[in-house]
Amino acid sequence: MREGVCRDSAPEVFFPHDGAGVALAQQVCRGCPVRAECLEFAIDNRIADGVWGGRSERARRRVVRGREVDMTFVADGWRWQGCQ
């Protein structure tokens, strides 16, 4: 991530203790050319702490949950969970 905008920022910025700190880190990430790669790195490596790719821990969990395919078997075959 040598091209990352964060390379010139203190690491503490990306490991905040409150919502205001998260917003500051996200502001740094906003125009970063490697934002998507950074997010994927954190997700692929299951990094639980900090702001990566402009996403907080909670936001990354939502991304991962959104990618999970949840299907159930019904009498007439497989169906997406939640579909009627």
C-alpha positions in Angstrom: 0.0 0.0 0.0 2.9 2.3 -0.7 0.5 4.5 -2.8 -1.9 4.9 0.1 -2.7 8.4 1.3 -2.3 7.1 4.8 1.4 6.5 4.5 2.0 10.1 5.7 -0.4 9.8 8.6 0.2 8.6 12.2 -1.0 5.0 12.6 -3.0 6.0 15.7 -5.4 7.9 13.3 -6.6 4.5 11.9 -7.2 2.9 15.3 -9.6 5.4 16.9 -11.5 5.0 20.2 -14.6 6.8 19.2 -16.9 7.8 16.3 -15.1 11.1 15.8 -11.8 9.3 15.3 -13.4 7.0 12.8 -14.7 10.0 10.9 -11.2 11.5 10.8 -9.7 8.3 9.5 -12.4 8.0 6.9 -11.7 11.5 5.7 -8.0 10.5 5.1 -9.2 7.5 3.1 -11.8 9.4 1.1 -9.5 10.3 -1.9 -7.1 7.4 -1.6 -6.2 5.6 -4.9 -5.8 2.2 -3.1 -8.9 2.4 -0.9 -10.6 -0.7 -2.5 -7.4 -2.7 -2.2 -6.9 -1.7 1.4 -10.5 -2.8 2.2 -10.0 -6.1 0.5 -6.7 -6.7 2.4 -8.4 -6.2 5.7 -11.3 -8.4 4.8 -9.1 -11.2 3.3 -6.9 -11.2 6.3 -9.7 -10.9 8.8 -8.3 -7.8 10.4 -10.8 -6.9 13.1 -9.4 -3.6 14.4 -9.0 -0.1 12.9 -10.3 1.7 9.8 -9.2 0.1 6.5 -10.3 1.2 3.1 -12.4 3.9 4.7 -14.5 1.3 6.6 -14.7 0.8 10.4 -14.8 -2.6 12.0 -18.6 -2.6 12.0 -18.8 -1.5 8.4 -16.4 -4.3 7.3 -18.5 -6.8 9.1 -21.6 -5.6 7.1 -19.6 -5.9 3.9 -18.7 -9.5 4.7 -22.2 -10.4 5.7 -23.5 -8.9 2.5 -21.2 -11.2 0.5 -22.2 -14.4 2.2 -24.7 -16.4 0.2 -27.4 -17.6 2.5 -29.7 -20.2 0.9 -32.2 -22.5 2.3 -33.6 -25.7 0.8 -37.4 -25.7 0.3 -39.7 -28.5 -1.1 -39.3 -27.3 -4.7 -35.5 -26.7 -4.5 -33.0 -24.1 -3.3 -34.2 -20.6 -2.6 -32.5 -17.5 -1.4 -33.1 -16.9 2.3 -35.9 -14.4 2.7 -37.5 -15.0 -0.7 -41.1 -16.1 -0.7 
